[in-house]
Amino acid sequence: MVKTAKSFRSPIRRLPPEILNSIFQWCYDPDIWEKQAASAPLLLCCVCKTWREVAISNPLLWNSHSIDLGRFHDRSNSNSSNFLDVIQARSRGKPLALEI
């Protein structure tokens, strides 16, 4: 319980969403992180509710992805189409760049 309360006082929790967005966009820069950048938005969404809301609200994090079709090979086609629907919705009309 003490550890949880301590995490709520963490300085990163006091950053405004605009600053978090700037940090997230830097994390996503494909020129810096190459292939790992594709998973950045998904990982950011797993940290906490605030980070998820900030990441989902930033269409620039969702308009460029590398998709490994092998990950969907053993699953139904609906999983891959659901994933593409999520990316399209979160990119909010920004042009999509997909690498398959």
N, C-alpha and C positions, 0 to 999 in steps of 0.2 A: 504494500500500500504506500509506503514512504517513497519507493522508487517511482510509482505512478504520479504521485503528487509533485515530485521533483520535475518530472518531464513536462508538466503543465506550466512550470515557471521557466522553461527553457527559452533563451532569447529568440530562437527561430520562430516561436509561436507568436511573437509580438511584431513580426515583419508584416507590413501591409501587403495585400494581394498583388499590387503592382510590382513590388520588389521581388516577391516569390515568382511572378511571371517572368521577370527578367532573368532570374537565376535558372528557372526551368528552361527557358529558351536557350541559354548558354549551354546547359546540359545536353540539349537536343541537337546542337550544331553538328551536322554530319561531317563537316570538314575537320572537326576536332575528334569526334568519337567514332567515325566511320560506321560500321555495321551495328555497333552497340546502341547507336542513337535511336534505332527503330523501336527498341524496347523501353526507352526512357519514359514516354508518357504512361505506359502501362505500369511501370514500376513506381512512378510518382503517385499514381492513383491508389497504390497499396499502402502508403505511409500512414495517412490519417485522413479524417473527413475533410479538413481544411485544404490539404494538399490536393485531394481528389477533386474538390470543387474548383480550385484554381486551375488545375491541369485540364479538366474537362471544359472549362470556360475559355481556354486559349486555343483557337482553331489552328494556329501555326504549329502546334505540337502534333496535330493529327493529319496534316495534309501530305505527308511524305512517309511512306512505309515500305519496308522490305518484307515480303511474305514468303515463308518457306512452306510450300504446298505439302511437303513431307509431314509436317506437323498435323495436317488435316487428313492425311491419307487413311488412317485407321478410324477416323470419325466420320460422321455423316456430312454430306455437302452443306447441310443447313448451318453447321458450325462455322464454316468458312464464309458463307454468305452473311451470317449474322455478324461476324467480325467486320466484314466489309461495310455492312450497313452502319455499324457503330462508328467506324472511321469516317464514313461519308457524313453522317449526322454531326459528328463533333468537329469536322473541318468547316462547317457552316458556310458552304458555298465557295470556299477557297479551292483553287485548282488542285486536284489530287495527283501525286506522283507516286506510283506503285512500282516496286521492283519485285518481280516474281521469279 
